[in-house]
Amino acid sequence: MTSSDLRDSILHHLKYSLGKDAAHAVTQDWRMALSLAVRDRITDPWFDATRTAYAGQNKRVYYLSMEFLIGRLLQDAIVNLGLLETAHEAFTDLGLPLDTVLSNEPDAALGNGGLGRLAACFIESLSSLAVPAMGYGIRYEHGLFKQSFVQGRQIEAPEDWLQQTHAWEFERPESTYHIGFGGRVVQKDGRSVWEPEDGLIAQAYDTPVIGWKGRWANTLRLWSAKPTQIFDLDRFNSGDYIAASAPETLARTISRVLYPDDTTPQGKELRLKQEFFFTAASLRDALRRFESEYDDLHLLPQKVAFQLNDTHPAIAGPELVRLLHDERGLPMDEAIATARGCLAYTNHTLLPEALERWPVELMGRLLPRHLQIIERIDAAHAAEKPDRRANALEDGEVKMGELAFIMGHKVNGVSALHTDLMKQTVFKELHRLHPDRIINQTNGVTPRRWVLGANPRLSTLITDAIGDGWVGDLEQLSGLETHLDDAGFLDRFAAAKRGNKTDLVDWVQRNQGIALDPDAMFDVQIKRIHEYKRQHLNILEAIALWQEIRDNPNADWTPRVKIFGGKAAPGYVFAKEIIHLINDVAAVLNADPVTSKYLKVVFLPNYNVTLAERLIPASDLSEQISTAGKEASGTGNMKFALNGAPTIGTLDGANVEIREHVGTDNFFLFGMTAPEVDARRELGDHAAQAIAADPRLARALDAVRDDTFAPGDPGRHAGIAENLSGHDYFVVCSDFTDYWRAQREVDAAYADQGGWMRMAALNTARSGWFSSDRSMRGYLADIWRTGPALGADGE
Ligand code: CJB
């Protein structure tokens, strides 16, 4: 496609799809027209992929996830189609910068954090690998809330990405399923039949996801809830307009908002309804597709794989059994075995509060037949493994982790450490009963979005050095190592980083009115705000450093900007206090005439995928400082390493594997290991001991406790100080001293820019293993037992 073809297509859509005259078009019109023109280019490979999968009778992978944090789609599609240059030229002709058009797209925030972003990377990788696959989720009307700060406090506003037409989706009014709730189970002709009392319609919306080089496209199918009855005409005619529209309002509630909760599901009925809603619709859709091709249900495990992204779709187990046994007549034991052959479960967290459990009463009321089936699943499991008790039903609750484990033929952790801890802790008993079931599949990230799209300067440099094969085969980055002794290469590497930092400096100046020095080290912590992720450890270190610079302003300090980004769940009070403290500390430090040339703190509001794409390429240092044993994997850590930002981190999640890959000399390790954390907690007064041993820590905590950062409002941050010097469950104080030491090593290393750039480039060269293509190959080989539908040559 030439730039004039693309320009013609854009003008065509502007006129005939959007009804706009070019003379009156605003940026949004141009963005829509470009999206439609690009979407046209995706449609043929998309249809071809579907036809190929049917013709080849390939096994299909269905990825069931409550969250798909896809972000913006336009640039990604352009990059994967190889049309970036063409699009630049087309818009040069049209007199508008392409970047202006691209940045007009809303960020589809249909996820909270790592789990949702991982799902988005996986779907892209499955398309890039040409694996017949489909993502199934919910088309939330409102994604993750918009965050702003008022006097340092987080304020939440509803997110409204669907206020504008979503350029990428195709509405499928014909793809609908009736989803029931409640009611009773009756016996008919010796069979159990669920007769739901309420119901609604799940309607499909399809977004094509194009893979690298446009060879293959899969579908992200999101379900929207519609009422069975649009409105109540009798009530309308009697003048009760509100009651008349109640059916619609109630139904729409199911797909209205994404729960703004990261690791602690709200124990709410609505959440369980959401989970059943999208899971049931997805299973029926997949079964319909299967039955259009095959008439033997025993083939199901050979032809269909359902991956449960955490426990949110774990109701898939009993629902699939119900569909096979109650509705299709397979004997119960066969139905359970067949369902297990199709299902696999990925665990993403060990935090006890995040392992979903539903009261039996609620399950019985909303899904009475499913509760009976769960009892049967437990009974069958107990019959198979009579020696021990490890059930889904216990103490009046349905434990969704156990249910997913029992109903999955494989259960995977998301990093090596997390997988080991799963075996030792939450699934200890089940692991003993099924020693082959738990496997590891370390997470990964897509290089198309996170390097090629987000970091064009670095990408050009890499391609100049080793060719462009790395985009589809990230391990080729190792070829960069031979270039590291070439001073010219390292200079260009430094220039790319410097260019990215300068862009960020300009953006922060324009958007926040804060001036930053691009020569300072950009030290970045971006992720959800959570005590286990320990943003408060980072800000405590900033306070201590500020105090030390004030004591000794003429010393040789390494200038540093600490950048934070992340949202706190609206109900998580302590996380919101951490945000408030960071903002208050930033206000004081940035206004300090003596220290601010060495140390600044910036908290960028409304962290999202787009902001991550801006920040990560401009980062020097990656903060991955969670309490060991708590972060299942992390994926931000991989994006930073790939983009040439060494990590300061604990031995937690995938940090362990990143350190092994990049080399221990190129990673700033600190802190206790997971077993050491457990042992430390046994000492009741671990925080007090740590504070007594480190006057620097004591002084920083005093500043949090008094009104240093809350002038005129002493006590504002006392809650944090009390928590840290008392219970301190996440052992912030006990890790502080070693964190300080590692940070000073970072300072010294950064002061030697030649050495630093080499370390940064080694991070890039050695991080190729962290591609989500590698993760997907692992799932394909070890869980789904299938492969690409096309060979490397496209045949
Ligand atoms: N994770 O983002 C979430 N939400 C959850 O509810 C549970 C876990 C994260 O999943 C990521 C993808 O596996 C992990 O990298 C991360 O450590 C984990 O917290």
Residues whose N, C-alpha, C, O or C-beta is under 5 A from the ligand:
A	BS01	CJB	G113 G114 L115 G116 L118 D262 T263 H348 T349 V414 E631 A632 S633 G634 T635
